[in-house]
């Protein structure tokens, strides 16, 4: 069994690689069976909705068996059935933390071979980190499901955050807007107090902040993170209301208490701080009717005990 620390090295290496290339890497924190992460293909700095599921195996043991310029990966019926039948293209990645070598293979009916007792997959030795553009092009060319399924897949990935909201956790979205740039760009982070997921910079030509939020979080409504807004306003209050400092005690006096000076904005989507170059936003998420409906539909579709058929006809 692979040591958890070794597994983390593999996930971290792939996260760095894809994020550096501008693709959206999202670790599968809900531990989908046999899937460690999802990566979204980005074209011309714009996310495409095209997703690839990654199974990441880290450790030198996965590089011991070799034949005809490929490493041999062996697995069982359950994993093969799940990967081949997955609604996203599934890619197996082998990572050696000692040599920093990573290689991959698309798991499909064409690339899996039965051994009689199990299954094997031949993974070409060529490293993902060598000639990365060629590898990205090859990954981008993997057959994708129709747009309906792609959108459904994105919602299934986001289900983790929807569940946290349902369980009462405070989920927030934070992002910076480069206000002086002609091409809108956003650095998005979604988080709770215990976990955090950061995306690479997203470019959104012709799409404002409301459009960006609607595109990436169609299942959520947004309210201002008042605590973050108060923190951002505190410096403005100090500059505006500073009166004097007692040289003996060091105590600072202000012309008006912060509680009287501070006026919470009426709008929800407003910056919590600005510095002339960027406007920073912090928003709290709640499930909208669409999000609540998706949870019900997804529970129904994912119910393993639901029978496929309960009757028949004589025709």
Secondary structure by P-SEA (a helix, b strand, c coil): cccaaaaaaaaaaaaaaaaaacccccccccccccccbbbbbbcccccccbbbbbbccccccccccccccbbbbbbcaaaaaaaaacccbbbbbbbcccccbbbbbbbcccccccccccbbbbbbccccccaaaaaaaaaaacccccaaaaaaaaaaaaaaaaaaaaaccbbbbbbcccccccbbbbbcccccccccccccbbbbccccaaaaaaaaccccccccaaaaaaaaaaaaaaaaccccccccccbbbbcccccccbbbbccccccccccccbbbbbbbbbbcaaaaaaaaaaaaaaccccccccccccc
